[in-house]
Amino acid sequence: MRYLNADEIKNTRKEEAHGILDECSGHLIKLNSGITNFKIWHKSLFKGDNSIKILDLGTGSGTFAYQLKEIGCANLSGADIDDYRQDQFKSLYKEFKTADLSWDAIPWSDKTFDIVTSWCTLPHLENPFYCVREAHRILKDNGIFMFSVPHVASHSSISYFVKNKNFPHYRDTNNHIVIFTDAIVRSTILKYFDLIDMEYAIRPKIFRGGVKSKLRGIGYNLINKYFPKLGKGLRRRWAYDVIYTLRKK
């Protein structure tokens, strides 16, 4: 999807935006990377308590709500600049509210939620750092913020940049407009949160194709099984997205 500003999304090009976003689920959701990471920390930090209050920022078509339902989490609310949720998912939300996440206060009161998620959303916002501060405000004390951004430090991203003087995630044909490096996250977002974990989401296509790709997949599976720290290092090298799990200070 090409870049549209908030007025275009809500008004002058609303039909165009709906034509894309009504069917949109980020790669992290399609490949189950978001829900896989969510399950780990839901179990570890909340002992699998399915009554916790969750807010998903940038719901898109609503696929993540279905994934949460599949693991028993039903206390979900959502927010987006407009309602793009498919009809089959709307009943899975306790509440849904519209807001321009770049500039509007997220329309819930302070310390409402246990977990706030934002999959593949922050890099699309004109003012993502305001959204981060709002996520901090509506989280309960020690609440968890989980979000994903393109992994611009991967081997493939750096190689692409050297060749093309641009990142593959930030071409003219898509609407990623804010870059998050580790240093930017530390200097801005970690003013309000403590880092719990960084995980790296790889796409299965890197293990498909020729013999070299298939051998890479076999080697990765063995390394990840017996040497998980080394496996994570490989994911950091190959990943398309990085997932941050943070705790409210």
N, C-alpha and C positions, 0 to 999 in steps of 0.2 A: 504494500500500500504506500502511495506517495504521501508526502507530508501535507497535512491539512491543519490550519490553525483552529482554535476552539470555536470561533464564530462560524467557520466553514463547516465544522463537524456538526454543530448544533442547528445551523440555519441554512446557509446558501448551498452547501453540498451535503446536506443531511442524508439524502437518499443514496448518494454515492457511498458515504461512510457506512450506512446500514447494509448496503449491498455486500460489503466486505466483512464488517465486524460481526454481523449476525451469524456468520459461519466461522468466526475466528476463534481458534484455540492456539495459544503459543506452542512452539516446539516443545517447551519444557512440560507442558500439559499433555500433548499428544504422545510423548515418549514416556510418560509416567514418572519423570524425574522429580517433579515438584511434589507429588503425593508420596513418592518413595522417601524423599527427605523429610517430609512432614511426619510420616509415620514413625521414623526413628526418634525424632525429638518429642513427638506427642507421647510416645511410650516412655522415653527417658526422663523428661521433665515434668510430665503431667500424669504419669503412671497409667496412661491409656484412658484417662477420664473423658468420656464422650459428652459430658455436659458442659465442657468449657465453651466460652463464647469466642467465636471466630469471625473476623471480618476480612473479606477478600476485596482488595482494591484493584479495580480494572478487571471486572468480571468477564468481559467479552461475552461469548456465547453461553457461558455458564457450565462448561464441562467439568471444571474443578469441583463444583458443588456435587456433581454425580460421583466423582471419585471420593469425596469426603463421605457421602452417604454409604458407599460401599464398605468403608471401614468403621461405620457406625457413628460418625460425627454429624449431628443434625442441628446443632445450635449455630447456624451460619447466617451472617448478614453480608450484603454486598453493596458496593458503590462503583459507579462509573459515570462518565460524562453524559451518557444516554443509556437507555435500556436496550442492550443487544442480546439479552438472554433468550435462548430458544424456549418455546412454550413448555417443552417437556421437562425443563429444569427449574422453571419459575417457582414451583411449589416447594422446592428444596430450601428456599431462603426464608428465614424468619422475617427479615426486613430487607428491602432494597431501596436505596436512595440515590438520586443523581447529584453529582457535584463535579465541577471542574477541579480536578485534583491538583492542578498547578496553582490555583489562586483561592479557591473556596475552602472555608473551614469544613472538614469532614463532619457531616451532620449527626454526630453523636456526642454525648457529654464526656467529660474527662473520666479516665479510668474505667472504661466500659468493657474492654475486651481482654481476653487472655492471650490470644494470638492474632496478629495482623499479618496477612500474606499479600504479596504483590508480585505476581509472576509476569515477567516480560512487559512491565508497565512503566517503570521509572524512566528508562531511556527515551520514552516517547513524550515525556512531559516537558513543557517549557520551563517549569520551575519545580523540578523533582525534590529539591531540598526543603521546600515548604511542605510538600506532601510528607516527607520523612518526619518533620517536626510535628505535623498533625498526627501521624501514626504514633509518635511518642506520647502525645497528649492523651489520646484515647485508650492507650494501653494501661492496664492495671500495673501496680508496682511489680517489678520483676517480670512483666509480660514479655512476650517473644515477638520479634519482628523478623519475618522471613521474606526475602526478595531475591530476584534473579536479574542479572544484567549480562550483556555480551562479554565474553572473556577475551578482551583485546590483547592479553599477554600470551595467548596460546601460540604454539609454534606456527600453525597455519596462518593466524592473523598477522603475526610479525612478518612472515615470508610474503604474504600478500601486500602488506604495507610497503615493504622494501621495493617490491616490483611495481606497485601501482600508486604509491604515495597516498594511500587511503586504506581504511579498514573494510573488510568485506561486509560487516554489519552496518556500515554507514555510507552506502552508495546512494545515488540520487533517486533510485527506484524504491527505497524504503523510507520509513519515517522515524528511525532512530536519530535523535538529535542531540543527546547528551552522552558523553563518554565517561565511564566510571573506571578509573584505574584503582589499584589497591591504595595508592597514596591519597587519591581524592576521597575514597571511602573513609580512610583513617582521619583525614583532616576535617571532614565535614560530618559524616553520619556518626562516626564513633565519638563525637562530642556528646552524644545523647544515649549511646548504647555501648554495651560491652560485647566484644566479639566472642561468640561461642564456637562457631565452626564456619569454614568455607569448604563447600563441596563443588565438584566440577562435573558438569553434565556432558557426556559425549554422545555423538549421534551414531547409530549402528552402521551407517553407510561407510564409515572408515574401515569396517571389517568385511565389507562386501567388495566384490570385483575379482581381481586377479589373485594369483597364488600368494603374492606378497601381503595383500590385505587379509586374506584368510589366515595366513600364518601369524600375522599380527594379532588377530582375534584369539587364536589358540594360545599364543604366548601370554596375552593379557589376562585371559581367564585363569591360567595357571598361576601367574604372578599375583593376581588379585586375591586368589584363594589362599595362597601360602605366605605371601608377603604383602599384606594389605597396605602398609605405608608406602611401599614401592608402587603398588597399584594406584594409590591416590596420586602419586607423583606423575604417573603416566597420564592419568585423567587431566591433571593440570596442564600437561603438555599438549594434549589433543582436544581438550574440551571446547565446545562452542559457547557455553554459558557457564557462569559461576553463580552459585547459590550461597547467599550469606544468611546465617542464623545468628541473630543478635538478641541480647537481653536488655531491657530498659534499665538505665541507671537510676 
